[in-house]
Amino acid sequence: MREDGIAMSDPAHLETEVKFHLRSPQTVRRHIIDLGGQSQGKTFELNIRYDDTEESLQAGGCLLRLRKDTAARLTFKKRPQKTVPGVKAYLEYEVVVENFETMDAILNQLGLRGVQKYEKIRETFSLGECILCLDEMPFGFFLEIEGPVQEIVRLAGKLGLSWENRILANYLAIFEKLRQVAGLGFNDATFSNFRACRLDQRVLQQAIESFREGI
């Protein structure tokens, strides 16, 4: 066991993925279906990120999230001890909880607070060994491919996506960079917040490009 209590090798909980920013999501969706992708349906998600008053979870490379879509799910993510070249890798632990509001109350009683909300509309596909998520974020469209690294690379190529354009950051990191570049005055990545502002797509592209440096 590691000092933090997580096993040195925990393949059952190790997730590997990449993201791509999409200018034509419907074209990519058709390609996924043409390749045999099976849609699991489209859902709206509300996500809340939790932390303590010192933001020590984020500082330690961890994410604690409560999500509401077709169910309520509590998820903990942490960077693994070793990186996986070319993709984003993390340890993920997730449980379905019976009641979203009750779980929120429990977290608050433990001294954690909801520090940030973010929303998305997600359509999930299964294709071979991979899960593909076509995500409409309040600030743009993205495709997330999760699975074995070799399969991720193969599918990205079949979908006509340039491997050099992959993104290894999570949505909150993209949003934070966008807030800095565009000078956004709100903390939550919600559809209502973005409807109230006019986002220049060139600014979004500038924020995304910053995450590709050094890949």
C-alpha positions in Angstrom: 0.0 0.0 0.0 1.1 3.6 -0.6 1.3 6.0 2.3 -2.0 7.6 1.2 -3.8 4.3 1.4 -4.1 3.7 -2.3 -2.6 0.5 -3.6 0.6 0.9 -5.6 -1.1 -1.0 -8.5 -4.9 -0.6 -8.8 -5.7 -1.4 -12.4 -9.4 -1.9 -11.7 -9.7 1.9 -10.9 -7.2 3.3 -13.3 -8.8 5.3 -16.1 -7.1 6.5 -19.2 -8.7 9.1 -21.6 -8.2 12.0 -24.0 -10.4 14.8 -25.1 -10.8 16.6 -28.5 -12.4 20.0 -29.1 -15.0 19.6 -31.9 -16.1 22.2 -34.4 -18.5 19.8 -36.1 -20.0 17.5 -33.4 -22.7 16.1 -35.6 -20.1 14.9 -38.2 -18.1 13.1 -35.5 -21.4 11.6 -34.1 -22.2 10.1 -37.6 -18.6 8.7 -37.8 -19.0 7.0 -34.4 -22.3 5.4 -35.5 -20.8 4.4 -38.8 -18.0 2.6 -36.9 -20.6 0.7 -34.9 -20.9 2.9 -31.8 -24.0 2.1 -29.7 -25.6 5.2 -28.1 -26.5 4.8 -24.4 -28.6 7.9 -24.6 -28.2 11.6 -23.9 -28.4 13.1 -20.4 -28.1 16.5 -18.7 -25.6 16.6 -15.9 -25.2 18.8 -12.8 -21.9 18.4 -11.2 -20.7 19.9 -7.9 -17.0 19.9 -6.9 -16.3 19.8 -3.2 -13.3 20.9 -1.1 -12.4 22.2 2.3 -11.8 25.8 3.1 -8.1 25.5 2.2 -8.8 23.8 -1.2 -6.5 21.0 -0.1 -8.1 18.4 -2.3 -7.5 20.4 -5.5 -4.0 21.3 -4.3 -3.3 17.6 -3.8 -4.4 16.7 -7.3 -7.7 15.2 -6.2 -11.3 15.8 -7.2 -14.4 15.0 -5.1 -17.6 15.4 -7.2 -21.3 14.8 -6.7 -23.1 14.3 -10.0 -26.8 14.2 -10.8 -28.0 12.8 -14.1 -30.2 9.7 -14.3 -28.9 8.9 -10.8 -26.8 10.5 -8.1 -23.1 9.5 -8.0 -20.2 10.5 -5.7 -16.8 10.3 -7.4 -13.3 10.6 -6.1 -10.4 11.1 -8.6 -6.7 11.2 -7.9 -3.6 11.3 -10.0 -1.8 7.9 -10.0 1.7 7.5 -8.8 3.0 7.0 -12.3 1.8 8.8 -15.4 0.7 7.1 -18.6 2.5 8.6 -21.6 0.2 10.4 -24.2 -3.0 10.3 -22.2 -4.7 11.6 -19.1 -4.6 8.9 -16.4 -6.2 9.0 -13.0 -7.6 6.7 -10.3 -11.3 6.9 -10.0 -13.7 5.6 -7.3 -17.4 6.0 -7.8 -20.5 5.0 -5.9 -24.2 5.5 -6.7 -26.0 7.2 -3.8 -29.7 7.1 -3.0 -30.3 10.8 -2.6 -28.4 13.8 -4.1 -29.5 16.3 -1.5 -28.8 14.0 1.4 -25.3 13.3 0.1 -24.7 17.0 -0.2 -25.8 17.5 3.4 -23.4 14.8 4.6 -20.5 16.3 2.8 -21.3 19.7 4.3 -21.4 18.1 7.8 -18.0 16.7 7.2 -16.6 20.1 6.6 -16.6 20.0 2.8 -18.5 22.6 0.7 -19.6 22.8 -2.9 -17.1 25.2 -4.3 -18.0 25.0 -8.0 -20.8 23.8 -10.3 -20.5 22.7 -13.9 -23.0 21.4 -16.3 -23.0 19.3 -19.5 -25.2 17.5 -21.9 -23.6 14.1 -22.6 -24.3 11.4 -25.1 -22.4 8.2 -24.3 -21.4 5.5 -26.8 -19.9 2.1 -26.4 -17.5 1.1 -29.2 -15.3 -1.9 -28.8 -13.2 -1.6 -25.7 -13.8 2.2 -25.4 -16.4 4.5 -24.1 -17.0 7.7 -26.1 -18.7 10.7 -24.6 -20.0 13.4 -26.9 -20.2 16.4 -24.5 -21.9 19.7 -25.0 -20.3 22.0 -22.4 -21.6 25.5 -21.9 -18.4 26.8 -23.7 -18.2 24.3 -26.6 -18.4 20.7 -27.9 -15.9 18.0 -27.0 -15.4 14.3 -27.5 -13.9 12.2 -24.6 -12.5 8.8 -25.4 -11.8 6.4 -22.5 -10.3 3.0 -22.8 -7.0 1.2 -23.4 -4.4 3.5 -24.8 -3.8 1.7 -28.1 -7.6 1.6 -28.7 -7.9 5.3 -27.9 -5.2 6.1 -30.5 -6.8 3.8 -33.1 -10.3 5.2 -32.7 -9.1 8.8 -32.8 -7.5 8.1 -36.2 -10.6 6.3 -37.5 -12.7 9.4 -36.5 -10.4 11.7 -38.4 -9.1 13.4 -35.2 -5.5 14.6 -35.1 -3.7 13.0 -32.2 -1.6 16.2 -31.8 -4.8 18.1 -31.0 -5.8 15.9 -28.0 -6.4 17.6 -24.7 -5.2 16.0 -21.4 -6.9 18.6 -19.1 -10.3 18.1 -17.4 -13.2 20.5 -18.1 -12.7 22.5 -15.0 -9.1 23.2 -15.9 -10.2 24.3 -19.4 -12.9 26.5 -17.9 -10.4 28.1 -15.5 -8.0 28.9 -18.3 -10.9 30.3 -20.3 -11.9 32.5 -17.3 -8.4 33.9 -17.2 -8.1 34.5 -21.0 -11.7 35.9 -21.5 -11.9 37.7 -18.1 -15.1 35.9 -17.2 -16.6 37.1 -13.9 -18.3 33.9 -12.8 -17.1 30.7 -11.0 -19.6 28.2 -12.3 -19.6 26.6 -15.8 -23.3 26.6 -16.3 -25.4 27.1 -19.4 -27.2 30.1 -17.9 -23.9 31.9 -17.1 -22.6 31.5 -20.6 -25.9 32.6 -22.2 -25.4 35.9 -20.4 -22.1 36.5 -22.1 -20.8 36.3 -25.7 -17.9 34.0 -25.9 -15.5 34.6 -28.8 -14.6 31.1 -30.2 -11.0 32.4 -30.9 -10.6 33.0 -27.2 -11.8 29.5 -26.4 -9.3 28.1 -29.0 -6.5 30.1 -27.3 -7.4 28.6 -24.0 -7.4 25.1 -25.4 -4.1 25.6 -27.3 -2.4 26.3 -24.0 -3.0 22.7 -22.9 -1.4 21.3 -26.0 1.9 22.8 -25.4 4.5 20.1 -24.4 2.3 17.1 -25.4 
